[in-house]
Amino acid sequence: MADEQPAGEVLIVTGMSGAGRTTAANALEDLGWYVVDNLPPQMLKPLLEVTGFAADALPKIAAVVDVRGRGLLGELPEVTRALRDGRPVRVMFLDASDDVLVRRFESVRRPHPLQGDDTIVDGIRRERAQLASIRESADIIVDTSHNNVHQLATRVVDLFREDGEARHTVTVMSFGFKYGLPPDVDLVADMRFLPNPFWEPELKAHTGEDEEVRDYVLRQTGATEFIDAYATALRPVLEGYQRENKRHSVVAIGCTGGKHRSVVTAIELAERLRSVPGVAVRVKHRDLGRE
């Protein structure tokens, strides 16, 4: 039929206030999901009908539904069953123990949304009663009692990233110190301990992307040893970034003008880092082509 829309994956994120819905939603957004926050359950079907027209651009949709919808939340199980007739739908319920939730609300000095004139504990109990049937029918239950925001984000990434999808992207960037440090750099290495090909007449006009310059740089004392050692040192760093759910980093490799030594080193280092599991590697030459 002409009006039939392609079916994409749908995830409903719900659960206890203070259990980490915002953190989970941010992690899903980083994975490429289209996230809608504070959506009344009755709006799920119209949302999916509208986004169906952009199915290729929005193949994965996550909707955060919670008690901010007031009395509407009780209709979520019925709405979910209706949606499942046409699309793959899962419900993820985030939970935590009462004492942990109390501490979290107290730490941010905000009232529970169902607290009213009573205590935080009263609000939590009311919310648990409202969400009991939703929790019981959820496809995924995540207890965040012992997770900080970084650990929870990592759990969400583990649950929803596709097989083979990188958990961290590192950009290995060559640059010239004479043009200043890159502003967004995480780690910097200085290749000015190697002889500069710029002073070799036959190499001056070439760059580190050319075989002649590459061979010259790599045969210098300490060049290959440094690259191998730096790649080895970066491996636990990149693995740690994944555990802490740091999605991107920049490793900057500098030389005087960013044309020869840093370019060769960036290319060689990137090649070695591609063996680190869960890491996607990009190479960027910031100052290549400058006079």
C-alpha positions as MATLAB code, in Angstrom:
seq = 'MADEQPAGEVLIVTGMSGAGRTTAANALEDLGWYVVDNLPPQMLKPLLEVTGFAADALPKIAAVVDVRGRGLLGELPEVTRALRDGRPVRVMFLDASDDVLVRRFESVRRPHPLQGDDTIVDGIRRERAQLASIRESADIIVDTSHNNVHQLATRVVDLFREDGEARHTVTVMSFGFKYGLPPDVDLVADMRFLPNPFWEPELKAHTGEDEEVRDYVLRQTGATEFIDAYATALRPVLEGYQRENKRHSVVAIGCTGGKHRSVVTAIELAERLRSVPGVAVRVKHRDLGRE';
ca = [
       0.000    0.000    0.000;
       1.167    3.521   -0.739;
       0.706    4.722    2.843;
       2.450    1.738    4.460;
       5.515    2.879    6.390;
       8.738    0.934    6.939;
       9.033   -0.582   10.415;
      11.960    0.602   12.497;
      13.040   -0.371   15.974;
      11.290    1.335   18.895;
      12.469    1.454   22.502;
      10.329    2.836   25.320;
      12.462    4.056   28.219;
      10.645    4.290   31.526;
      11.161    3.582   35.204;
      11.601    5.216   38.560;
      12.384    8.908   38.850;
      16.046    9.246   39.795;
      16.982    5.846   38.359;
      18.860    7.317   35.379;
      16.440    7.803   32.505;
      18.221   10.954   31.312;
      21.611    9.233   31.365;
      20.192    6.275   29.426;
      18.559    8.592   26.892;
      21.830   10.471   26.337;
      23.705    7.196   25.814;
      21.123    6.050   23.261;
      21.382    9.382   21.450;
      25.154    8.919   21.245;
      24.495    5.537   19.617;
      22.412    7.182   16.907;
      18.913    6.709   18.303;
      16.321    9.451   17.799;
      15.265   10.234   21.375;
      12.050   11.967   22.456;
      11.748   12.888   26.128;
       8.633   13.191   28.329;
       6.256   11.767   25.742;
       2.670   10.923   26.811;
       1.911    7.280   25.897;
      -0.965    8.326   23.631;
       1.514   10.261   21.495;
       3.621    7.199   20.708;
       1.511    6.074   17.755;
       1.348    9.534   16.097;
       5.108    9.909   16.662;
       5.830    6.625   14.915;
       3.497    7.505   12.052;
       5.297   10.804   11.497;
       8.817    9.377   11.857;
       7.869    6.532    9.538;
       8.203    8.969    6.638;
      11.881    9.383    7.591;
      12.518    5.713    8.364;
      15.875    5.651    6.606;
      17.070    8.670    8.575;
      15.441    7.554   11.853;
      15.684    3.750   11.939;
      15.818    3.622   15.758;
      13.487    5.627   17.982;
      13.582    5.850   21.784;
      10.750    7.491   23.711;
      11.150    8.423   27.383;
       7.836    7.955   29.199;
       7.450    8.590   32.925;
       5.275    9.987   35.701;
       5.602   13.502   34.349;
       2.707   12.394   32.118;
       0.632   12.194   35.300;
      -2.355    9.861   34.957;
      -1.514    8.954   31.368;
       1.260    6.508   32.337;
      -1.194    3.767   33.276;
      -2.112    3.431   29.608;
       1.426    2.514   28.561;
       1.002   -1.328   28.593;
      -2.089   -1.109   26.376;
      -0.413    1.340   23.992;
       2.690   -0.864   23.821;
       0.644   -3.952   22.928;
      -1.067   -2.031   20.140;
       2.237   -0.766   18.750;
       3.717   -4.263   18.683;
       1.196   -5.264   16.039;
       3.121   -3.244   13.484;
       6.665   -2.575   14.736;
       9.373   -4.181   16.887;
       8.918   -2.544   20.295;
      10.843   -3.076   23.521;
      10.371   -1.534   26.960;
      13.376   -0.794   29.191;
      12.590   -0.150   32.848;
      15.189    1.623   35.004;
      14.996    0.947   38.726;
      16.976    1.514   41.930;
      16.481    0.818   45.610;
      14.450    3.286   47.662;
      17.384    4.389   49.808;
      19.510    5.096   46.721;
      16.692    7.097   45.121;
      16.269    9.128   48.318;
      19.986    9.943   48.374;
      19.921   10.989   44.737;
      16.988   13.361   45.226;
      18.583   14.796   48.342;
      21.898   15.340   46.567;
      20.287   17.474   43.847;
      17.880   19.123   46.327;
      14.831   18.527   44.194;
      11.460   17.074   45.226;
      10.138   13.807   43.870;
       7.501   14.523   41.162;
       4.824   12.674   43.191;
       5.940   13.959   46.583;
       3.506   16.832   46.962;
       3.513   18.093   50.532;
       4.818   14.765   51.835;
       8.295   13.221   51.973;
      10.510   11.895   49.197;
       9.809    8.355   50.437;
       6.063    8.926   50.041;
       6.589   10.039   46.449;
       8.737    6.988   45.687;
       6.100    4.626   47.118;
       3.349    6.223   45.040;
       5.476    5.947   41.910;
       6.268    2.276   42.569;
       2.557    1.526   42.879;
       1.817    3.284   39.575;
       4.652    1.560   37.728;
       4.257   -1.967   39.126;
       2.443   -3.397   36.086;
       4.798   -1.639   33.662;
       7.850   -3.052   35.419;
       6.331   -6.530   35.374;
       5.803   -6.446   31.594;
       9.110   -4.739   30.684;
      11.474   -6.491   28.283;
      14.607   -5.140   29.985;
      15.003   -4.192   33.651;
      18.151   -2.324   34.631;
      18.894   -1.838   38.330;
      21.090    1.247   38.643;
      21.508    1.172   42.432;
      25.246    0.587   42.234;
      25.963    2.563   39.063;
      27.223    6.101   38.623;
      26.287    7.974   35.456;
      29.320    6.702   33.535;
      28.725    3.076   34.511;
      25.057    3.291   33.568;
      25.872    4.826   30.195;
      28.315    1.978   29.582;
      25.624   -0.593   30.438;
      23.209    1.000   27.992;
      25.865    1.035   25.274;
      26.567   -2.654   25.933;
      22.861   -3.463   25.645;
      22.083   -1.552   22.467;
      25.176   -1.117   20.339;
      25.192   -3.256   17.226;
      27.701   -6.068   16.776;
      30.954   -4.632   15.525;
      29.942   -1.058   16.333;
      32.774    0.947   17.865;
      32.411    2.067   21.466;
      35.052    4.753   21.095;
      36.362    6.820   18.195;
      39.892    8.190   18.366;
      41.111   10.843   15.941;
      44.864   10.798   15.398;
      45.661   14.336   14.272;
      48.937   15.656   12.892;
      49.610   19.355   13.435;
      52.340   21.988   13.410;
      53.408   23.607   16.665;
      54.031   26.863   14.801;
      50.275   27.082   14.212;
      49.317   26.324   17.821;
      47.930   23.332   19.677;
      44.562   21.891   18.571;
      41.936   23.225   21.002;
      40.126   19.908   21.536;
      43.128   17.645   22.071;
      43.229   14.982   24.813;
      46.828   13.773   24.397;
      49.831   15.344   22.663;
      53.079   13.840   21.344;
      56.023   15.903   20.068;
      57.991   14.486   17.108;
      60.554   17.301   17.007;
      63.138   14.924   18.517;
      63.576   13.519   14.982;
      65.545   15.221   12.173;
      63.345   17.464   10.053;
      62.920   16.371    6.396;
      62.240   20.016    5.594;
      65.995   20.589    5.539;
      66.559   17.860    2.967;
      66.304   19.566   -0.469;
      64.833   16.494   -2.170;
      62.152   16.086    0.536;
      61.203   19.674    1.336;
      58.424   19.868   -1.241;
      56.978   16.455   -0.283;
      54.773   15.541    2.692;
      54.516   12.705    5.151;
      51.996   11.038    2.868;
      54.764   10.449    0.301;
      56.840    7.293    0.454;
      60.159    9.149    0.320;
      59.354   11.146    3.469;
      57.884    8.119    5.232;
      61.038    6.078    4.645;
      63.263    8.956    5.773;
      61.345    9.503    9.027;
      60.990    5.839    9.973;
      64.678    5.055    9.525;
      65.675    7.729   12.028;
      66.895    6.497   15.401;
      63.988    6.176   17.833;
      61.166    6.760   15.343;
      59.738    3.251   15.095;
      60.541    2.543   18.743;
      58.534    5.592   19.808;
      55.535    4.750   17.627;
      55.425    1.151   18.873;
      55.789    2.208   22.504;
      53.196    4.972   22.224;
      50.669    2.613   20.621;
      51.240    0.165   23.475;
      50.796    2.930   26.049;
      47.582    4.151   24.407;
      45.913    0.735   24.401;
      44.942    0.765   28.130;
      43.916    4.420   27.772;
      41.493    3.624   24.947;
      40.189    0.589   26.827;
      39.643    2.798   29.883;
      37.822    5.405   27.803;
      35.411    2.663   26.737;
      34.769    1.598   30.325;
      34.090    5.225   31.271;
      31.864    5.668   28.196;
      34.030    8.445   26.750;
      32.924    8.250   23.141;
      35.555   10.399   21.414;
      39.168   11.435   21.908;
      41.876   13.258   19.973;
      45.520   12.183   19.997;
      47.575   15.001   18.502;
      50.993   14.396   16.941;
      53.021   17.541   16.424;
      56.126   18.643   14.589;
      57.287   22.093   13.536;
      55.066   22.685   10.518;
      52.716   19.686   10.583;
      53.851   18.533    7.162;
      56.430   15.748    7.503;
      57.260   14.000   10.799;
      53.873   14.387   12.440;
      52.052   13.188    9.334;
      54.143   10.019    9.055;
      53.753    9.318   12.761;
      50.004    9.904   12.765;
      49.517    7.464    9.891;
      51.719    4.805   11.474;
      50.199    5.223   14.937;
      46.653    5.019   13.593;
      47.477    1.768   11.824;
      48.653    0.220   15.101;
      45.638    1.479   17.069;
      43.200   -0.195   14.705;
      43.916   -3.469   16.489;
      42.390   -2.173   19.751;
      38.963   -3.854   20.187;
      35.934   -1.561   20.170;
      37.849    1.414   18.771;
      37.314    3.199   15.459;
      40.339    5.177   14.265;
      40.346    8.291   12.106;
      43.330   10.220   10.767;
      43.305   13.981   10.260;
      46.135   16.207    9.065;
      45.243   19.660   10.358;
      48.027   21.706    8.821;
      48.884   19.745    5.718;
      48.799   22.113    2.751;
      49.665   25.261    4.697;
      52.585   27.279    3.427;
];
